[in-house]
């Protein structure tokens, strides 16, 4: 199960809506081994595409160095789908190389960047096997 605080959930949804019609992508880092998503890091979709996302390699390398220095790891890796459901594509599954991470997909297909709900789902993807998990949004701590 993925537990996210309301502020992080809202930030991921806002990023997905802001980047629509292109896919958005990012990471939520947390203390190594904790499974606690604490630090939202919106990233640039280097592909600039409505059907594909790609982390900018320079930006991603800098983030991994920063996480290393802070004893963090990627707890959530997220991206949006702009025209399809929030379910990993074959490409998404092939790119999933962090077995400990929660892979979050946000579908903006229904309302785009307008007001309205999104489809927000989380998965574990290990060795090509996709398992959906529950998402619990908890009150943000001050």
FENFENNOR-V220147 format. One record per helix or strand of 2 or more residues. SS is the DSSP state (H for helix, E for strand). FROM is the first residue (numbers start at 0). TO is the last residue. If there is no record, write none. Layout:
# FENFENNOR-V220147
SS&FROM&TO / SS&FROM&TO
This chain:
# FENFENNOR-V220147
E&1&4 / H&5&18 / E&24&30 / E&38&42 / H&56&68 / E&71&80 / H&89&94 / E&101&106 / E&118&125 / E&128&132 / E&134&137
